[in-house]
Amino acid sequence: MELALFVLVSLGLIIVPGPNVIVIITTSVVHGRSRGMQTVAGTSAAMIIQLMVAALGTAWFVTAISEGLRWLKWLGVAYLLYLGFRHLKASLQRVAATPPTALGSFNRGFWVSLTNPKTILFFGAFLPQFVSPGQSYLAQVAVLSSLFWVMAVTLDSLYALLSSKIASKLKSLPDSRATGLFSGGSYLGAGAALATVGRE
């Protein structure tokens, strides 16, 4: 296994802000660090499922699941657009949006991540290139999958912790609508980002 190269390629995928990161940042900025970290827990739980499918499934099974996720992602897009328009509407009407519960934050992260096929498409395509035929396949897959997951959780957590520091500054702006406009625009951006994932 070429772990150094694997780490570099994985970081290139993880560090680029996608729908997951946008939702994590938005939740952290608008609702605080705790809700942001609960969103990270949700995205991370969904990623475990995706990594297991990508790592242990046959090429045919991964392809079939990927095609299914291409359709499922549109539910994620619709959900993010709904959140975006709801926050924008509340902001323009100067009505405080209902803050999510801990379970709500977890579920938001989980479903946005699960309907994002980027992880399974990418991981399923490049994982075999790092598996040595002379060694145990399952052992190598376990190491690579765990390493990828730990890096993703670490970087997502950093996004949540750093972006939560912006919350107080955003809320101190003279225009009380700033937070709602920010969150609404961010959710719409996340929906647009998810819509482009997996396009040929």
N, C-alpha and C positions, 0 to 999 in steps of 0.2 A: 504493500500500500504506500502510495506517495502522499503522506499526510500533509506535508507542507503545501503542495500544489492543491490538494483538496480543500485545505483551509482557505487559501487565497480565492479559489473559485467560489466557494460557499459564501465568503464574506462579500464578494461582488454581487451575489444574489440578495443577501440579507440586508445589506447596508442601504441599498437603493429604496427610497420610500415608495411603498405601494399602498394598496387599500388598508392592509393591516396596520401599517405604521401611521397612516393618516388618522385612522380611527383611534389609535392609542394616544397620539398627540392631542387630538381634539378633545377626547374624554379627560385627559390629564389637565389640559388648560382650562376647560370649562367647569369640570367637577372635582378637580383636585387629584393629588397623588394616589390616594387609596383607590379611587375608582379607576384611575389609569392602570394601576398594578393589577386590579381585578380583571381589567380588559386584557392585559398581557397574559394572565392565567388562562383566559378563554381562548385566545389565539394559540397559545402553546399547547393546550389540550387537543385542539383540532389538528395541530401540526403532527402530533403523535400518530393520529389515525392516518394522516396522509403519508407520513414516512413509512409506516408499517405496510401500507398498500404498495407504495412505490418500491420498497426494498424487498419485500417477500413475494409480491405478485409476479406472475409470468408476464412476458411482453404483451401477450394478447389481453390478459386481465387488466394490466395497467392502461393499455390503450382504450379498452372498453370503459373503464372507470373515468379516464380523462375525457372521453367523449360525453359521458354522462354529466361530468362536472361543467362542461362547456354550456350545457343547458341549465344546470342548477345555478350557475353563477348569476344568471339573470334575475333569480330571486334575490340574490345578494345585492345586485344593482338596484332593483326596485326598492329594497329595504333602505339602502343608503340614500337614495333620492327622497324617499318618504321622510327620513330623518332630517335631511337638508331643508326641504320645503317647510317642515314643521317648525324647525328652529328659526328659519327666516321669517315665517309668518308671525311667530310669537315675538320675535324681536321688533318687527315693524309695528306690531300692535302694542308693543311695550308690555307684554305679558311674560312673566317668568316661566320658562320651560320647566316641566316637572323633572326633577333630578332623578337619575336612575338609581335603583337599589344595587346592592352588591351583586345579587344574582343577575339583575338586569345588565350590569356592566360585563359580567362574565359571559352571559349569553350573547351579547352584542359582539364581543370579540370572537367567541366560538363560531358563530354562524357566518360572520364576515370572512373569517379565515377558512372555514370549511368549504365555502362556496367559491373560494379563490383557487383556481387550479394551477397557479404558478409553481407552487412547491412540488406537487406530484408530477407535473410535466417535466420540470427541470431535473428533479432528483431522479426520476425514473429513467431519464435519458442519459445522464452522465455518471450515475453511480457505478454501472458495470465497468467503466473505464478504470476505476480505482480498485477493483477486486482482482487479486492475484489468483490465478487458477490453481496454483500449487498449495494454497492454504484453505482453511475452513471458510466456506462462503458465509455461513451464518455468523461466525465470529467476526469476520471483517465487516459485514453489513451492520452488525450490532454496534461496533466501534464507530463506523462512519455516521450512522444515523444518530447515535448519541452525541457525537461531536457537533454535528450540524444543529441539533436541537438545542444544545447548551449555548452555542454561539448565538442562535436566534433569540433565545430567552434573554440572554445577557444584553444584547444590543437593543431589543425591544424594551427591556426594563430601563436602560439608560435613556431611551427616548422619553419614556413616561416620567422619569425622575427629573430630567432636565426641562422638559416642556411644562411640568407642573409649576415651575418657578416663574413662568410667564403669567400665570393666572392672576396674581395680585396686581401686576402692572396693567394687565388688560382691564381688570375690573375697576382700576383707579382712573381710567380715562373719563373725560367729561361726558361723553355720549354713552348713556346707559345701554344702548343697543349694541355696543361693540362686541361683547361676548357672543350674543346671539348671531350677529352677522358673521363673525369668525367661524363659529361652529357650523352654521348653515352652509356657508361657502365651502368649508372643509369637507363636510359630508357629501355635498354635491361633487366635489373634486374626487373624493374616494370612489363614488359611484362611477364617475367617468373613467377613472383609472382601472377599476375592476372590469368595466365593459370592454376595455382594449386588451385584456389578458387573454392569451391563447388565440388571438386572431391570426389568420394565415397571412 
